[in-house]
């Protein structure tokens, strides 16, 4: 599992669920039901003072786990048309106040592929 933080563009449904993702020059479609949870931030180490009433996003991070496939070649890798692609599993976080998205983890990137 690779862990880092990189800005990504996420399009959402009217209900707020991630629908597609633009990352590293490619467009990806969400191919499975996204999962959402919250993780506690170390707010005491990150913020010196928090304005009264700022609440959401100050204590918890909103995390989404999504599975994606490239949009340009749905289900196929170039040159490997007979083998379906496996979805890539990613964890994203959304900054509640600004609405910006960041990629946090890539779960399948380092898994060796076999023929």
Short mmCIF file of the C-alpha atoms (twelve columns), coordinates in Angstrom:
data_MODEL
# 
_entry.id   MODEL 
# 
loop_
_atom_site.group_PDB 
_atom_site.id 
_atom_site.type_symbol 
_atom_site.label_atom_id 
_atom_site.label_alt_id 
_atom_site.label_comp_id 
_atom_site.label_asym_id 
_atom_site.label_seq_id 
_atom_site.Cartn_x 
_atom_site.Cartn_y 
_atom_site.Cartn_z 
_atom_site.pdbx_PDB_model_num 
ATOM 1   C CA . UNK A 1   0.000   0.000   0.000   1 
ATOM 2   C CA . UNK A 2   1.413   3.389   -1.022  1 
ATOM 3   C CA . UNK A 3   0.612   6.329   1.249   1 
ATOM 4   C CA . UNK A 4   0.915   9.991   0.287   1 
ATOM 5   C CA . UNK A 5   -1.137  13.110  -0.326  1 
ATOM 6   C CA . UNK A 6   -1.895  14.373  -3.830  1 
ATOM 7   C CA . UNK A 7   -4.630  16.670  -5.097  1 
ATOM 8   C CA . UNK A 8   -7.285  15.014  -7.308  1 
ATOM 9   C CA . UNK A 9   -10.475 16.195  -9.004  1 
ATOM 10  C CA . UNK A 10  -13.593 14.249  -8.042  1 
ATOM 11  C CA . UNK A 11  -17.025 14.535  -9.671  1 
ATOM 12  C CA . UNK A 12  -19.893 13.579  -7.364  1 
ATOM 13  C CA . UNK A 13  -23.501 12.516  -7.814  1 
ATOM 14  C CA . UNK A 14  -26.237 14.914  -6.634  1 
ATOM 15  C CA . UNK A 15  -26.255 12.893  -3.380  1 
ATOM 16  C CA . UNK A 16  -22.542 13.645  -2.818  1 
ATOM 17  C CA . UNK A 17  -21.139 10.202  -3.693  1 
ATOM 18  C CA . UNK A 18  -17.912 10.117  -5.721  1 
ATOM 19  C CA . UNK A 19  -18.689 9.221   -9.352  1 
ATOM 20  C CA . UNK A 20  -15.454 9.783   -11.302 1 
ATOM 21  C CA . UNK A 21  -11.899 10.886  -10.644 1 
ATOM 22  C CA . UNK A 22  -9.225  12.771  -12.597 1 
ATOM 23  C CA . UNK A 23  -5.741  11.821  -11.401 1 
ATOM 24  C CA . UNK A 24  -2.261  11.724  -12.958 1 
ATOM 25  C CA . UNK A 25  -3.568  12.747  -16.380 1 
ATOM 26  C CA . UNK A 26  -6.229  10.015  -16.537 1 
ATOM 27  C CA . UNK A 27  -9.962  9.856   -15.921 1 
ATOM 28  C CA . UNK A 28  -11.342 6.981   -13.864 1 
ATOM 29  C CA . UNK A 29  -14.892 5.791   -13.215 1 
ATOM 30  C CA . UNK A 30  -16.005 4.510   -9.818  1 
ATOM 31  C CA . UNK A 31  -16.891 0.849   -10.407 1 
ATOM 32  C CA . UNK A 32  -18.132 -0.219  -6.939  1 
ATOM 33  C CA . UNK A 33  -20.112 1.293   -4.070  1 
ATOM 34  C CA . UNK A 34  -17.843 3.825   -2.301  1 
ATOM 35  C CA . UNK A 35  -17.304 3.455   1.459   1 
ATOM 36  C CA . UNK A 36  -17.097 6.456   3.792   1 
ATOM 37  C CA . UNK A 37  -15.807 6.802   7.343   1 
ATOM 38  C CA . UNK A 38  -14.162 9.398   9.569   1 
ATOM 39  C CA . UNK A 39  -10.693 9.340   11.126  1 
ATOM 40  C CA . UNK A 40  -9.655  11.415  14.122  1 
ATOM 41  C CA . UNK A 41  -7.108  14.156  13.393  1 
ATOM 42  C CA . UNK A 42  -4.342  15.157  15.779  1 
ATOM 43  C CA . UNK A 43  -5.987  18.570  16.089  1 
ATOM 44  C CA . UNK A 44  -4.009  19.433  19.208  1 
ATOM 45  C CA . UNK A 45  -0.750  19.165  17.205  1 
ATOM 46  C CA . UNK A 46  -2.053  20.831  14.017  1 
ATOM 47  C CA . UNK A 47  -4.102  23.828  15.181  1 
ATOM 48  C CA . UNK A 48  -3.062  26.373  17.779  1 
ATOM 49  C CA . UNK A 49  -6.541  27.922  18.086  1 
ATOM 50  C CA . UNK A 50  -9.852  27.011  16.552  1 
ATOM 51  C CA . UNK A 51  -12.504 29.701  16.092  1 
ATOM 52  C CA . UNK A 52  -15.677 29.060  18.065  1 
ATOM 53  C CA . UNK A 53  -18.316 27.336  15.903  1 
ATOM 54  C CA . UNK A 54  -15.905 26.090  13.193  1 
ATOM 55  C CA . UNK A 55  -16.717 22.461  14.144  1 
ATOM 56  C CA . UNK A 56  -16.890 20.187  11.060  1 
ATOM 57  C CA . UNK A 57  -13.491 19.097  9.783   1 
ATOM 58  C CA . UNK A 58  -11.561 20.339  12.804  1 
ATOM 59  C CA . UNK A 59  -11.559 17.020  14.666  1 
ATOM 60  C CA . UNK A 60  -12.280 14.361  12.016  1 
ATOM 61  C CA . UNK A 61  -11.202 13.695  8.427   1 
ATOM 62  C CA . UNK A 62  -13.812 12.413  5.965   1 
ATOM 63  C CA . UNK A 63  -12.278 9.381   4.205   1 
ATOM 64  C CA . UNK A 64  -13.666 7.594   1.137   1 
ATOM 65  C CA . UNK A 65  -12.483 4.199   -0.169  1 
ATOM 66  C CA . UNK A 66  -13.253 3.856   -3.868  1 
ATOM 67  C CA . UNK A 67  -12.534 1.351   -6.613  1 
ATOM 68  C CA . UNK A 68  -11.827 2.752   -10.067 1 
ATOM 69  C CA . UNK A 69  -11.178 1.667   -13.645 1 
ATOM 70  C CA . UNK A 70  -9.683  3.858   -16.387 1 
ATOM 71  C CA . UNK A 71  -12.388 5.570   -18.432 1 
ATOM 72  C CA . UNK A 72  -10.443 5.571   -21.731 1 
ATOM 73  C CA . UNK A 73  -10.218 1.784   -21.901 1 
ATOM 74  C CA . UNK A 74  -13.160 0.380   -19.929 1 
ATOM 75  C CA . UNK A 75  -12.097 -2.922  -18.431 1 
ATOM 76  C CA . UNK A 76  -9.071  -3.401  -20.692 1 
ATOM 77  C CA . UNK A 77  -5.350  -2.657  -20.670 1 
ATOM 78  C CA . UNK A 78  -3.777  -1.575  -23.959 1 
ATOM 79  C CA . UNK A 79  -2.228  -4.636  -25.616 1 
ATOM 80  C CA . UNK A 80  -3.993  -7.021  -23.207 1 
ATOM 81  C CA . UNK A 81  -7.520  -7.006  -24.640 1 
ATOM 82  C CA . UNK A 82  -8.210  -10.605 -23.601 1 
ATOM 83  C CA . UNK A 83  -7.507  -9.892  -19.907 1 
ATOM 84  C CA . UNK A 84  -9.979  -7.737  -17.947 1 
ATOM 85  C CA . UNK A 85  -8.451  -5.069  -15.721 1 
ATOM 86  C CA . UNK A 86  -8.760  -5.294  -11.976 1 
ATOM 87  C CA . UNK A 87  -10.108 -2.221  -10.191 1 
ATOM 88  C CA . UNK A 88  -7.637  -0.013  -8.380  1 
ATOM 89  C CA . UNK A 89  -8.558  0.665   -4.735  1 
ATOM 90  C CA . UNK A 90  -7.890  4.211   -3.493  1 
ATOM 91  C CA . UNK A 91  -8.521  6.142   -0.273  1 
ATOM 92  C CA . UNK A 92  -9.456  9.804   -0.679  1 
ATOM 93  C CA . UNK A 93  -10.110 12.567  1.816   1 
ATOM 94  C CA . UNK A 94  -12.347 15.578  1.289   1 
ATOM 95  C CA . UNK A 95  -11.649 18.847  3.096   1 
ATOM 96  C CA . UNK A 96  -15.084 19.693  4.450   1 
ATOM 97  C CA . UNK A 97  -14.813 23.497  4.368   1 
ATOM 98  C CA . UNK A 98  -13.154 23.893  0.939   1 
ATOM 99  C CA . UNK A 99  -14.562 20.784  -0.800  1 
ATOM 100 C CA . UNK A 100 -11.066 19.873  -2.102  1 
ATOM 101 C CA . UNK A 101 -10.131 16.213  -2.515  1 
ATOM 102 C CA . UNK A 102 -6.763  14.528  -1.885  1 
ATOM 103 C CA . UNK A 103 -5.541  11.026  -2.660  1 
ATOM 104 C CA . UNK A 104 -4.178  9.403   0.519   1 
ATOM 105 C CA . UNK A 105 -3.550  5.716   -0.223  1 
ATOM 106 C CA . UNK A 106 -3.208  3.405   -3.201  1 
ATOM 107 C CA . UNK A 107 -3.945  -0.135  -2.040  1 
ATOM 108 C CA . UNK A 108 -3.279  -2.170  -5.188  1 
ATOM 109 C CA . UNK A 109 -0.404  -0.264  -6.784  1 
ATOM 110 C CA . UNK A 110 2.411   -2.398  -5.411  1 
ATOM 111 C CA . UNK A 111 0.766   -5.799  -5.703  1 
ATOM 112 C CA . UNK A 112 2.693   -7.999  -8.168  1 
ATOM 113 C CA . UNK A 113 0.689   -9.077  -11.219 1 
ATOM 114 C CA . UNK A 114 0.961   -12.613 -12.584 1 
ATOM 115 C CA . UNK A 115 0.213   -13.895 -16.067 1 
# 
